[in-house]
Amino acid sequence: MTDEQRDTPGTVRLGSSELAVFPLCLGGNVFGWTADQDRSFAVLDAYAAGGGNFVDTADVYSAWASGNRGGESETVLGAWLRSRGNRDRIVVATKVGSHPAHKGLKPATVRAATEASLSRLGIETIDLLYTHYDDPDTPVEEIIGGLDELVREGKVREIGASNITPERLRASLDFSAREGLARYVALQPHYNLVSRATYEGELAAVVAEHGLGAVPYYALASGFLTGKYRPGGPAVNSARADGVARYLKDPRGPRVLTALDEVAAAHRVEPASVALAWLTAQPTVAAPIASARVVEQLGPLLVGAALRLTPEELALLDAASA
């Protein structure tokens, strides 16, 4: 991230950091999995052409796929950065702690995982490094201390957390402030129109109190909020089946789809655009994460980044999802 990237028109400041990011973070979980390199490059090209500069990946993507070992997404992203020569214009976010060879958040483990990510990405500094899942067996003092060393060495610019309790997040932030060490500037929570309870409340309060930027994952609820899956509609593929079935059975699910349809029709956009716009309108949210396997899926995501909903539309969606 260079000086020219800061406060660029069409971007938002990520928490208390100097990172200026596009208000839609492109998820890289599909790169090297359901999207091969050519398709991934095409999606990344289209995202960048649409003004996007914020790409999220993880060292574990996509170890769950047959024949993959983890790191495939980072490798694809790194190859794209080299081939396009645009490293200075892209905010690279990745996560450590879940790779099969580097599980947990002990400082030595995080260091090894980070160095492996840097190698796959082919870059000198990771703009935003998240702890993918909290490691309750490791004191927050050890976790923050290890991350601070990486920041001081220039291997990491900013740090963030994901999948962490309010208590552990607050303790981490308090320790950073007390000792003058690197502090989390972002939180990656599971948060969307049909999954609100985990984030809203104490976790969001800690984010707001400490000025973090929230970067929600599952922003489209495994595709449910695209409106593609409805009662009696097309079959859900196996990768999404459990999540979508849960939303379809929840009485709120059809209510949310009806509200999304109404607002989408008023703006002549897709339901996915409205679902993302609702997220970006929430006080602590900087940029929701959404992925696209092919370029055709990217359009509604970019529209959602620019869409502004009226107070009445927000209230309608709030009521449907309450």
C-alpha positions in Angstrom: 0.0 0.0 0.0 1.5 3.3 -1.1 0.8 6.9 -0.2 -1.2 7.3 -3.4 -3.6 4.6 -2.2 -4.6 6.4 0.9 -8.0 8.2 0.9 -8.5 7.4 -2.8 -11.9 8.5 -4.0 -14.4 5.5 -3.8 -12.5 3.9 -0.9 -13.0 3.8 2.9 -10.5 3.9 5.7 -10.1 0.5 7.3 -10.6 1.1 11.0 -7.8 3.2 12.6 -5.3 2.1 9.9 -4.0 4.0 6.9 -5.4 1.4 4.5 -7.9 2.9 2.1 -10.0 0.0 0.7 -12.8 -0.4 -1.8 -16.1 -1.0 0.0 -16.4 -4.5 -1.4 -13.6 -7.0 -0.5 -13.2 -9.7 -3.1 -13.1 -13.2 -1.6 -10.4 -15.4 -2.8 -11.7 -18.7 -1.4 -12.6 -19.9 -4.9 -9.2 -19.3 -6.5 -7.5 -22.5 -7.3 -10.6 -24.4 -6.2 -13.9 -23.9 -8.1 -12.1 -21.2 -10.3 -9.0 -22.2 -12.1 -6.2 -19.8 -12.7 -7.6 -18.4 -16.0 -11.1 -17.8 -14.4 -9.5 -16.3 -11.3 -7.4 -13.9 -13.3 -10.5 -12.8 -15.3 -12.5 -12.1 -12.1 -9.5 -10.3 -10.5 -9.1 -8.2 -13.7 -12.8 -7.3 -13.8 -12.8 -6.4 -10.0 -9.7 -4.1 -10.4 -11.3 -2.6 -13.6 -14.4 -1.8 -11.5 -12.3 0.1 -8.9 -11.6 -2.8 -6.5 -8.4 -2.9 -4.6 -9.1 -5.2 -1.6 -8.6 -9.0 -2.0 -9.0 -11.5 0.9 -7.5 -14.9 1.0 -6.1 -17.4 3.6 -3.3 -19.9 3.8 -5.8 -22.8 4.3 -7.7 -22.0 1.0 -8.4 -24.6 -0.3 -7.0 -27.5 1.7 -10.4 -29.1 1.9 -10.6 -29.8 -1.9 -9.4 -33.2 -3.2 -5.8 -32.9 -4.4 -5.2 -29.5 -2.7 -2.9 -28.9 0.2 -3.7 -25.3 1.2 -2.2 -22.2 -0.2 -3.7 -22.6 -3.7 -5.6 -19.3 -3.5 -2.5 -17.4 -2.3 -0.5 -18.9 -5.2 -3.1 -17.8 -7.8 -3.3 -14.3 -6.3 0.5 -14.0 -6.3 0.7 -15.0 -9.9 -1.9 -12.5 -10.8 -0.1 -9.7 -9.0 3.2 -10.5 -10.8 1.6 -10.8 -14.2 -0.3 -7.5 -13.9 2.4 -5.6 -12.1 -0.1 -3.9 -9.8 1.1 -4.9 -6.3 1.2 -1.3 -5.2 -2.5 -0.8 -6.0 -3.9 -3.9 -4.3 -4.5 -4.3 -0.6 -3.7 -8.0 0.1 -5.3 -9.6 3.2 -4.7 -13.1 4.2 -5.2 -15.3 7.3 -3.1 -17.7 9.2 -3.7 -20.3 11.9 -5.7 -22.9 10.0 -3.3 -24.3 7.5 -2.8 -28.1 8.1 1.0 -27.5 8.5 0.6 -24.4 10.7 -2.3 -24.7 13.0 -2.8 -22.5 16.0 -1.5 -19.1 17.0 1.7 -19.7 18.9 4.2 -17.1 17.8 6.5 -19.6 16.1 3.6 -21.1 14.2 2.3 -17.7 13.1 5.8 -16.7 11.9 6.2 -19.9 9.9 2.7 -19.5 8.4 3.3 -15.9 7.5 6.6 -16.6 5.8 5.0 -19.4 3.8 2.2 -17.0 2.8 4.7 -14.3 1.8 6.5 -16.9 -0.4 3.3 -18.1 -2.1 2.1 -14.5 -2.7 5.5 -13.4 -3.9 5.4 -10.2 -1.9 7.5 -8.6 0.8 4.7 -7.3 3.1 1.2 -8.5 3.8 -1.1 -5.5 4.1 -3.5 -7.1 6.5 -2.9 -10.3 8.4 -5.8 -11.9 10.2 -5.7 -14.6 12.9 -8.2 -17.0 11.2 -9.6 -18.5 14.3 -8.8 -17.7 17.9 -6.5 -20.1 19.8 -7.8 -20.1 23.4 -4.9 -22.2 24.5 -2.5 -19.4 23.7 -2.6 -16.3 25.8 -3.5 -13.1 24.0 -0.2 -11.6 25.2 1.7 -14.3 23.2 -0.4 -13.8 20.1 -0.1 -10.0 20.0 3.6 -10.2 20.9 4.3 -12.5 18.0 2.2 -10.4 15.6 3.9 -7.2 16.7 7.3 -8.7 15.9 6.1 -9.4 12.3 4.9 -5.8 12.0 8.1 -4.4 13.3 10.1 -6.5 10.8 8.0 -5.2 7.9 6.5 -8.5 7.0 3.0 -7.4 8.0 1.5 -3.9 7.8 -1.7 -4.2 9.8 -3.3 -7.0 11.8 -6.9 -8.2 12.2 -8.8 -11.0 13.9 -11.5 -13.4 12.9 -13.7 -15.8 14.7 -12.9 -14.5 18.2 -15.1 -13.8 21.3 -15.8 -10.3 22.5 -13.8 -11.0 25.7 -10.7 -12.2 23.9 -10.9 -9.4 21.3 -11.2 -6.8 24.1 -8.3 -8.4 26.1 -6.1 -8.3 22.9 -6.8 -4.6 22.3 -6.3 -3.7 25.9 -2.9 -5.5 25.9 -1.8 -3.8 22.7 -2.7 -0.4 24.1 -1.1 -1.0 27.5 2.2 -2.2 26.0 2.3 0.0 22.9 2.2 -3.0 20.5 0.5 -3.6 17.2 -3.2 -3.6 17.6 -6.0 -5.2 15.6 -7.5 -2.7 13.1 -10.1 -5.0 11.6 -12.4 -7.8 12.5 -13.7 -10.4 10.1 -17.1 -11.7 11.6 -19.8 -14.0 10.2 -22.5 -11.4 9.5 -25.3 -10.9 7.0 -29.0 -10.2 6.7 -30.0 -13.7 8.0 -27.1 -14.2 10.4 -27.0 -11.2 12.7 -27.1 -12.5 16.3 -23.4 -13.6 16.5 -22.0 -10.2 15.6 -24.6 -7.6 16.7 -24.4 -7.0 20.4 -21.2 -7.3 22.4 -18.9 -8.1 19.5 -20.0 -5.1 17.5 -19.8 -2.9 20.6 -16.1 -3.8 21.0 -15.5 -3.0 17.4 -17.2 0.3 17.7 -15.6 1.2 21.0 -12.1 0.6 19.6 -12.6 1.9 16.1 -12.1 -1.3 14.2 -13.4 -1.9 10.7 -15.6 -4.9 10.3 -15.1 -7.0 7.1 -17.9 -9.5 7.2 -17.6 -12.9 5.6 -20.5 -15.0 4.3 -22.0 -11.6 3.3 -24.4 -13.3 0.9 -25.2 -16.3 3.2 -23.7 -19.0 1.0 -25.5 -17.6 -2.0 -29.0 -17.5 -0.3 -29.1 -13.7 -0.4 -28.6 -13.7 -4.2 -32.2 -14.7 -4.4 -31.3 -17.8 -6.5 -32.5 -20.3 -4.0 -36.1 -20.2 -3.0 -38.7 -22.6 -1.7 -39.5 -24.9 -4.7 -36.7 -23.4 -6.6 -33.5 -24.9 -8.2 -31.5 -27.5 -6.4 -28.7 -26.3 -4.2 -25.2 -27.6 -5.0 -23.5 -29.7 -2.3 -21.1 -27.0 -1.3 -24.0 -24.7 -0.2 -26.7 -27.2 0.7 -26.6 -27.1 4.5 -26.4 -23.4 4.8 -29.1 -22.6 2.2 -31.5 -25.3 3.5 -31.2 -23.7 7.0 -32.2 -20.3 5.7 -35.1 -21.7 3.7 -36.5 -23.4 6.7 -36.2 -20.3 8.9 -39.3 -18.2 8.7 -37.1 -15.1 8.4 -35.6 -16.5 5.2 -38.6 -16.0 2.8 -39.4 -12.7 4.6 -35.9 -11.4 3.8 -36.1 -12.5 0.2 -39.4 -10.7 -0.2 -37.9 -7.5 1.2 -34.8 -7.8 -1.0 -37.0 -8.3 -4.0 -39.0 -5.1 -3.2 -35.9 -3.0 -2.7 -34.1 -4.5 -5.7 -37.0 -3.7 -7.9 -37.1 -0.1 -6.8 -33.4 0.3 -7.7 -33.5 -2.0 -10.7 -30.7 -4.1 -9.3 -30.2 -7.7 -8.2 -31.1 -8.9 -4.6 -27.3 -9.5 -4.0 -26.6 -5.9 -4.5 -29.2 -4.9 -1.9 -27.9 -7.4 0.6 -24.4 -6.0 0.3 -25.6 -2.4 0.5 -27.5 -3.2 3.7 -24.2 -4.5 5.2 -22.2 -1.5 4.1 -24.8 0.8 5.7 -24.2 -0.8 9.1 -22.2 1.5 11.4 -19.1 -0.6 12.0 -18.9 -2.3 8.5 -16.0 -1.2 6.2 -16.3 -3.7 3.4 -18.2 -7.0 3.2 -16.5 -9.9 1.5 -18.1 -11.7 -1.5 -16.6 -14.0 -4.0 -17.2 -14.6 -7.7 -16.3 -17.8 -9.5 -16.9 -16.3 -12.9 -16.9 -12.7 -14.2 -20.7 -12.8 -14.7 -21.2 -13.1 -10.9 -19.1 -10.0 -10.2 -21.5 -7.4 -11.6 -24.1 -7.4 -8.8 -21.3 -7.3 -6.2 -19.7 -4.2 -7.7 -23.2 -2.5 -7.9 -23.7 -3.3 -4.3 -20.6 -1.5 -3.3 -22.0 1.8 -4.8 -25.7 1.3 -3.9 -27.1 3.6 -1.2 -30.4 2.6 0.5 -32.9 5.0 2.0 -33.7 4.9 5.7 -37.1 3.4 4.8 -35.5 0.6 2.8 -33.0 -0.2 5.6 -35.9 -0.3 8.1 -37.8 -2.7 5.8 -34.8 -5.0 5.6 -34.2 -4.7 9.4 -37.8 -5.7 10.1 -37.7 -8.7 7.8 -34.5 -10.0 9.3 -35.2 -9.3 12.9 
